[in-house]
């Protein structure tokens, strides 16, 4: 008998969840394009270019982390 009453108590609620689809921010969806290396590519230039590439990867990873956080907050 008590199981039946518990089901009745949990089934009666006026709270309703409404989900709204929101588009993901456009700046999070843009491509991360690195600059082309300078010509001729010297040893020092390749070090600077590698640093640039790492910065581009870091920015892309931050964007993807933001997208994951948005998806987690929505669902």
N, C-alpha and C positions, 0 to 999 in steps of 0.2 A: 504494500500500500504506500509506503513512504517513497519508493522509487517512482511511482506514478505521480505523486505530488511534486517531487523534485523536477520531473520533466515539465510539468505544468508551470512551475515557477520560472524555469529558465527559458521557456518558449514564449512567454508573454513580455514583450518589450516594445516600446514605441520608438526606440532609437533606430535610425536608418543611416547607413553609410552611402554616400554618393561619391563616386569616383569621377574625376574630371581629367580628361586627357589634355595634357599641356605639351606643346612642342618643345623639343630640346633646343636650348639656346644655339643660335647660328654660329657663334664664335667657337663653340665646342665641337662643331662638325666640320670646320674648315681643315683643309689638308695642311700638314706640316711639311713645307718644302724648304730644304736647305739651299743656300746660295751656292753657285758653282765656284769651284776653286779658281784662284787667280792663275793666269798663264804667264810665264812658265812657273810650275809648282816647285818651289825650292823646299829644302828640309825645314826651314823655319816657317815657311808658308804652310807646309803640311801639318805642322804642330798647331798653328792657329786655326787651320781648317778643321782639324780633329776636335778642337775645343768648340768650334761653332757647331759641328755635328752633334756633339754631346749636349749642347744647350738646346738644340732643336728636339732631340729625343726627350730631354727632361720636360720641355714644354708640352710635348705630345702626351707624355705619361701623366702630367698634371691634368690635362684635358680629359683623358680617359678616366682618371680617378674622380673627377667632377661628374662625369656622366654616370659612373657607378653609384656615386652618392645620390644623385638625382633619382636613379632607378630604385635605389633602396628606400628613399623617402616616399616614393610614389606607391610602391608595393609593400 
